[in-house]
Amino acid sequence: MATFKDFRNHVKPNWCPGCGDFSVQAAIQRAAANVGLEPQDLAVVSGIGCSGRISGYINSYGFHGIHGRSLPIAQGVKMGNRELTVIASGGDGDGFAIGMGHTIHAIRRNIDITYIVMDNQIYGLTKGQTSPRSEFGFKTKSTPEGSVESAISIMEMALTAGATFVAQSFSSDLKELTALIEQGIEHKGFSLINVFSPCVTYNKVNTYDWFKENLTSLGDIEGYDPSNRMVAMQTLMQNNGLVKGLIYQDKEKQSYQELAHGYSEEPLAKVDLKISEDTFNELVVEFM
């Protein structure tokens, strides 16, 4: 049986010392081992940005896609081989700016993959511009007088789009983050896990200390019920989205794979797709 060490490779991450993405990587490796996966059972697909490097740092199948396109690639991988556990990953710019259209439609499609977003409220790889998650008034080199745009409320958006698994965590809470990724993997449908992953180089506002002071743990809210969508939405709005834990889960809605007509139980990746020469010639005649 694999341990989290089996999901390590010999590629040394080149993230800045203290980056929250180190903890996200460790949580994915631990969660994969804890749910009983082997490295060949897992595919990690990432986009562009500092977080996009994560697919190369985990001993599994990996694919480093283009900006904002980790989700369509990950969905294609899952449809091609339903036996694989598929994790898509990226940053808040990758998933909530150029990739937002894919995020919305992956949510409503409810395909059985897990999407982990490393949310640092800034563009780190390009040296510190505002992202869709930067708050109004946020100052950067490109917005020296403060951003005049409002931050997108991504967790509320996920609920209104019909997400069946919505969770949020903090990279310094490795135990909770690992547990949420385990739950996301085991959930039959699309799982969105937003992780506050501080950028220690370019974001001097949303720091580790800032999150520790401002985040509310859903486990501390007496009687909180993650199966109640209305309560989830109200709780998010009351706390300006700054909560951590399992926000909402719908265990009843069927996944895309369960609803797709003619979707074979045998993975497409294992099907013999060869055709005879006679069949090939017949197809050529038909379509010429």
Secondary structure as UniProt FT lines:
FT   HELIX           4..7
FT   TURN            17..18
FT   HELIX           21..34
FT   TURN            35..36
FT   HELIX           39..41
FT   STRAND          42..46
FT   HELIX           50..56
FT   STRAND          61..64
FT   TURN            67..68
FT   HELIX           70..80
FT   TURN            82..83
FT   STRAND          85..91
FT   HELIX           92..93
FT   HELIX           94..98
FT   HELIX           100..109
FT   STRAND          114..119
FT   STRAND          122..123
FT   TURN            124..127
FT   STRAND          129..130
FT   TURN            132..133
FT   TURN            136..137
FT   TURN            144..145
FT   HELIX           154..160
FT   TURN            161..162
FT   STRAND          165..170
FT   TURN            171..172
FT   HELIX           174..186
FT   STRAND          191..196
FT   TURN            200..202
FT   HELIX           208..214
FT   STRAND          216..217
FT   HELIX           218..220
FT   TURN            222..223
FT   TURN            226..227
FT   HELIX           229..238
FT   TURN            239..241
FT   STRAND          243..249
FT   HELIX           256..259
FT   TURN            261..262
FT   HELIX           268..270
FT   HELIX           277..287
//
